[in-house]
Amino acid sequence: MSEITYDDFQKVDIRVGRITRAEPYPEARKPSIKLWVDFGPDIGEKKSSAQIATHYTPDELPGKHVLAVVNFPPRQIGRFMSEVLVLGLPDADGEVVLIGPDRQVPIGGRMF
Protein backbone atom coordinates (compact mmCIF):
# COMPACT_ATOMS: atom_id res chain seq x y z
CA MET A 1 0.00 0.00 0.00
CA SER A 2 1.33 3.44 -0.83
CA GLU A 3 2.14 5.99 1.85
CA ILE A 4 -0.02 9.06 2.35
CA THR A 5 0.75 12.39 3.96
CA TYR A 6 -0.87 13.81 7.06
CA ASP A 7 -2.67 16.27 4.75
CA ASP A 8 -4.14 13.27 2.87
CA PHE A 9 -5.36 11.81 6.20
CA GLN A 10 -6.93 15.15 7.14
CA LYS A 11 -9.13 14.97 4.04
CA VAL A 12 -11.00 11.97 5.50
CA ASP A 13 -13.55 13.28 8.01
CA ILE A 14 -14.21 10.48 10.52
CA ARG A 15 -16.70 11.35 13.27
CA VAL A 16 -18.35 9.59 16.18
CA GLY A 17 -22.10 9.29 16.03
CA ARG A 18 -24.91 7.62 17.98
CA ILE A 19 -27.24 5.22 16.21
CA THR A 20 -30.78 6.53 16.69
CA ARG A 21 -32.68 4.01 14.57
CA ALA A 22 -31.99 0.70 12.81
CA GLU A 23 -34.12 -1.38 10.45
CA PRO A 24 -33.57 -4.64 8.59
CA TYR A 25 -32.68 -4.23 4.92
CA PRO A 26 -33.68 -7.58 3.37
CA GLU A 27 -33.63 -6.15 -0.18
CA ALA A 28 -29.83 -5.68 -0.05
CA ARG A 29 -27.60 -8.18 -1.85
CA LYS A 30 -25.84 -9.14 1.41
CA PRO A 31 -27.63 -9.18 4.76
CA SER A 32 -27.65 -5.54 5.84
CA ILE A 33 -29.18 -3.12 8.30
CA LYS A 34 -30.31 0.45 7.60
CA LEU A 35 -28.92 2.87 10.16
CA TRP A 36 -29.75 6.44 11.13
CA VAL A 37 -26.80 8.00 12.96
CA ASP A 38 -26.82 11.31 14.85
CA PHE A 39 -23.56 13.28 14.57
CA GLY A 40 -24.72 16.27 16.60
CA PRO A 41 -25.91 19.75 15.61
CA ASP A 42 -23.14 20.56 13.11
CA ILE A 43 -23.71 17.50 10.88
CA GLY A 44 -27.09 16.19 12.00
CA GLU A 45 -28.57 12.76 11.38
CA LYS A 46 -27.28 10.75 8.41
CA LYS A 47 -28.29 7.38 6.94
CA SER A 48 -26.11 4.37 6.19
CA SER A 49 -26.55 0.82 4.94
CA ALA A 50 -24.21 -1.57 6.74
CA GLN A 51 -23.50 -5.25 6.17
CA ILE A 52 -23.54 -6.04 9.89
CA ALA A 53 -26.48 -8.44 10.20
CA THR A 54 -24.28 -11.38 11.24
CA HIS A 55 -23.30 -9.79 14.56
CA TYR A 56 -26.07 -7.25 15.19
CA THR A 57 -29.85 -7.00 15.21
CA PRO A 58 -31.75 -3.75 14.62
CA ASP A 59 -33.12 -3.86 18.18
CA GLU A 60 -29.70 -3.75 19.86
CA LEU A 61 -28.16 -0.93 17.81
CA PRO A 62 -29.97 2.27 18.90
CA GLY A 63 -27.79 4.13 21.38
CA LYS A 64 -24.55 2.52 20.17
CA HIS A 65 -21.68 4.90 19.33
CA VAL A 66 -19.90 4.25 16.01
CA LEU A 67 -17.25 5.85 13.82
CA ALA A 68 -18.13 6.87 10.28
CA VAL A 69 -16.67 8.72 7.32
CA VAL A 70 -19.00 11.69 6.87
CA ASN A 71 -17.49 13.40 3.82
CA PHE A 72 -17.99 10.77 1.11
CA PRO A 73 -20.66 11.58 -1.46
CA PRO A 74 -24.01 9.82 -0.90
CA ARG A 75 -24.28 6.38 -2.53
CA GLN A 76 -27.40 4.60 -3.68
CA ILE A 77 -27.59 1.11 -2.14
CA GLY A 78 -30.61 -0.49 -3.78
CA ARG A 79 -33.58 1.73 -2.87
CA PHE A 80 -31.73 3.30 0.07
CA MET A 81 -29.45 6.35 -0.09
CA SER A 82 -26.41 5.84 2.14
CA GLU A 83 -24.96 9.18 3.26
CA VAL A 84 -22.05 8.05 5.47
CA LEU A 85 -19.74 5.04 5.67
CA VAL A 86 -19.98 3.40 9.08
CA LEU A 87 -16.61 1.79 9.89
CA GLY A 88 -15.91 -1.75 11.00
CA LEU A 89 -13.29 -4.47 11.07
CA PRO A 90 -13.52 -8.08 9.85
CA ASP A 91 -13.73 -10.86 12.41
CA ALA A 92 -11.99 -14.22 11.80
CA ASP A 93 -14.74 -15.14 9.30
CA GLY A 94 -14.66 -11.80 7.47
CA GLU A 95 -17.90 -10.52 9.04
CA VAL A 96 -18.09 -6.87 10.07
CA VAL A 97 -17.64 -5.76 13.69
CA LEU A 98 -18.41 -2.08 14.25
CA ILE A 99 -15.76 0.38 15.49
CA GLY A 100 -16.60 2.80 18.27
CA PRO A 101 -15.04 4.56 21.27
CA ASP A 102 -14.47 2.57 24.44
CA ARG A 103 -15.44 5.55 26.63
CA GLN A 104 -18.16 8.19 26.48
CA VAL A 105 -17.30 11.02 24.09
CA PRO A 106 -19.49 13.81 22.68
CA ILE A 107 -21.17 12.86 19.41
CA GLY A 108 -19.82 14.67 16.38
CA GLY A 109 -16.23 14.54 17.60
CA ARG A 110 -13.65 14.18 14.84
CA MET A 111 -11.11 11.36 14.93
CA PHE A 112 -7.47 12.38 15.02
N, C-alpha and C positions, 0 to 999 in steps of 0.2 A: 504494500500500500504506500502511496506517495505521501510525503510529509506536507503539512499545511502550516501556515503561519498563525500567530495569535490573532491577527486581523481576520483571517479566514474563519477561525473559530468564533469570533465575535459576531459574524454574520448570521450564525444559527441562534435563534432566540428560543431557548428552552426555559419554560416556566413551570412552576408547580400550580396545580389546580385541584379542585375538589369535585369529584363526581357527584352530580346532583340527581341524575336520572340514568337508568340503564334499561334497555329493552332487547329481547332476542331479535336477531336478524336472520331468520331462516332462509331468506331469499339469496343470501350471499353464497358465493362459490364454496368457501370454507366456513365452517361454523364460526359465527361472529356475533358480537354484541354491539348495539348502537349505544353510544355514550354521549351524555351532555355534561360538559366540564366547565365549572365556574373558575375563571382566572382573576376575579376581583373587578373593581370598578374601571380600571384602565383598559382592560381587554374584554371583559364580559364573559358570557357563556358561549362556548363553542361546541360543535358536534364532532364526533369521530366514530368511525367504524373500526373495531378492533377484533382481531382473530384470537380471542382469549377464552373461548367457550369451554376449553378443556379444563381449565383451572378455576374458572369463575362462573357464577350465576348472576343474572341481573339483580336478584334480590340482595346479594351481599355487597354490591359495589357502591351504592350511594353512601357518601361520606368519606370514601377512600381518597387519599391524596396520591396524585400521580404526576409524573413529569411528561411534558409534551412539547414538541416543536410547534410554535404558534405562528411562524412566519413563512410557512410553505403556502403556495396557492391552494385554494379549495380543490378537492378531487372528487369526481362522481364515482361512487362505489355502488353499482346497481342503481336503485332508485333513491339512494341516500347520498347527500352531499357531505363529505367529510372535510371539516375545516381545519383540523389540527392532527398531528401525528402523535398519538400516545405512545410512549416508549416502553420497551420491554426487553427482556433477555430470554434466550432459549434455555429450557431445562435439558436434561440428559436425552429426552426424546424429541427435542426441537420444538416443543410447545412453549408459547409465550407466557412469561411471568412478568407482571407489571413492575416498573421501577417507581419508587416514591421515597420521600424522606423518612428517616427512622425516628425523627422527633417532630414535634409540632412547629410549623413555620407558617408565616402569613401566606395566604394564597396570592398568586400573581408574582411571587418572588422569582427573579431570574437566576438561573444556574450560572455559576462561575467557577 
